[in-house]
């Protein structure tokens, strides 16, 4: 029996209760919230295993909640949006959403998506070797920290995970679609702009005049990216 807790944030009481009913049938514990401002407080007081987050909410909207959660946690987020609402998939990915569904949705499909996202999201064990080190660069996945020239630099979770993945596979070329699949878990989006945006931000953070030339994230034109080590 599953005892993971899911937080459902939707101002529509009926949708909230429907999702809760299906989750509880699957053995999950459920925290239901109907207000955007309350959602963050509930999240901080008792972080769940996953958040199902509606886009349009009273108080703080889903975009802002996702943005604030990502400042403090990499817990999976599945966004909900009504048909007709503008949902930019790339923006959702950049903010840190792990998946999204359009209303009206099939509750059974939502359950399948929740299970898939939870399977992909496996927090690192403390005794796992999750640190990659190169001259003047250290990326620690278990602590979600990046140290560059002896100074710790703030990295959003997905940027750090992308850097860690590339650095873990030195000199290997990955297409944007492969990186999207490995880091975000998406194999059906088809829009790879978000990879370019994240690589650009990583480079900006690691762009020192004295940058170590023994390694770099290199663009392989017409293919993708690689972490080149000389």
N, C-alpha and C positions, 0 to 999 in steps of 0.2 A: 504493500500500500504506500502510495506516495504521500509524503508529509511536507513537501516544499510549499512555501506560501507565495501566492501571486497577488499583486496589488492591481485592482481594476479601477481606472479613473475615467468615468464617463458621467456626464450630467443627466443622461437619459436613464431614469430609474429602471425601466423595463429592460433596456439593453444590459445595464449593470447586473440585474438579477438573472438574466438569461445566461450571461457569461459565467456568473457565479455558480449557477445550477450545473452547467456542464463541467466546470472545473472541479466542483465538489464530487461529481460522479466519477471523475478520474482520480479522486483521492487527494487533490490539492487543498490546502487551506487558503482562504480568500479574505482579503481586506478590500472592501468596497468604499470608494470615495467619489463624491459628485461635484466637488469644487476644486478649482485649480490651485488656489492659495493653500487650501487644507492639504492637498496632495503632497507638497514638499515637506510639510511638517510631519505628516504621517510617515513619509519615506525615511526622513532622518531619524525619527524616533524608533522605527523598527524596519530596517531595510529588508525588502522581500527578495525572492530568488529571481523574479521577473516582474516587469510592469507592462500592463496593457493600457495604453494611453490614448485617449480621444484627443483630436486636434483642437476642436472648438469647445472651450469650457468657460464657465463664468469665473471671473478673477483672472488668474494667470492662465494663458493658453498653453496648448500642448508643446508648441515650439519652445517656449521659454522654460517650461518644466523640464523638457528633454535637455536643454542647454545647461540648466542648473544641476540636474542629476549628474551629467557627465563631468562636471567640475569636481565631484566628490566620489564617483563610483562608476564602474564599468558593468554594472548589473544590466542584463538584457532588457531592451525596450521594444515592444511591438506597437506601432502607431495605428490608430483607427481614423479614417476620414470618410465623411459622407460624400456620396456621388455629387459632383458639381463643385465641391470645394477644391481649391487649388492645393495640390500636394506635389511639390517638386521632389522627385525621388532622390535626386542628387543632394539637395539641401537636407533632406531627412537623413541621408547617409552621413553627410558631413557633420551634422549635429550629433550623430552617434546612435541613431535608430538602427535596430538590428533587422527589422522587418516591418511591413505595413500591410494593412488590409482595408479595402473600400467597403463601406456600408451600402446596401445590406449585404451581410456576409453569411456564409454557412458556418454555424458554430463548430461543426465537426472539423472543418478545414482550419479554423482558428486553433482548435485543440492540437491538431497535427503540427501547425506552425510553432506553437508554444513548445511542444515536445522537441521539435527539431532544433529550435534556438537554444533550449536548455542543454541539449546533447552537445552542441557546439561549444557552449560556454562552460569550460571546465576550469575553475580557479586553480591556480598553480599551488601545489603542496609546498610547504615551507622547506622540506628537505630536497625538493627537486632542484636540479641545476638549471636555473633560469636566468643566468647572467652571461651576456656576451661582452667581451672586452677586446678593444683594439687600441692602438696608441692614441692616447688623449680622449678616448671615448669608451664609456661603459653603459650598457643598457640592461637594466634589471627588471625582468617581467613580473617576478613575484612581488616586488616592492613598487612597481610602476614608477621607476625613477630612471632618469638619464643624467649621467655625469659627463661633462664636456670640458676639457682643460681644467679639471679639478673642481669645477663649479656645477652644482645641480641645476638643471634647466627644466622648467615646467613643460610637460607634453600632455596634450589630451590623449585619452586612452587609445583611440584608433591610430593616431600618428605614431605613438610609441610602439604599438603592435606591428605596424607596417615596417618601421625601422628595425625592430627586433627580428621580424621574419626575413627581411632582406639581408641583415647582417648575419643571420644564422645560416644563410646559404650563399657564402661568398663566391663571386665570379659566375654565379648562375643567372641566366637571363629569364625573366618572367614577363609574360604578356600582362596587360592591364586586367584582362578578364581573369587570369590566374590569380593575380594579387587580390582582386575583388573577392574571388571565391575563398582564398586562403585566409584573408584577414577579416572580411565582413561576413563570409559564409553565403554570399549571394551567388547563385549560378544562373539566375534567370533575369537579371536586370538589363543586361546588354548595354548599359550606359556607363562608360568607364571614366568619365571626366573627373569623378570624385578622387580617383587614384592620382591623377595629375595634380589636383589641388592639394592633396595631402603631401605628395612628394615636394611640391613647391614650398609648403610651409615648413617641412622638415629641413630643407636646404637653407631656408631663411634663418632658422634657429641655429644651424651649424655652420653659418657663413662667417667665419673669422678670417681676417687677413692672414693670420698665421695658421690657417686650417692645415691639418696634417695631410700631406699629399700621398701618404701610403694607402689611403682608402678614400672612396667617394661613392655617392649614389650617382650612377651614370645612366644617361638616357641612351638606349639602343634604338636608333631611329627606325621607325617602321615596325618595331617589335614591342618594346616595353622598357623595363628598367633592370639594372643589376647593381649589387653592392660590390664594386670593384676593389680588390685588394692587390697591391703591387708587392 
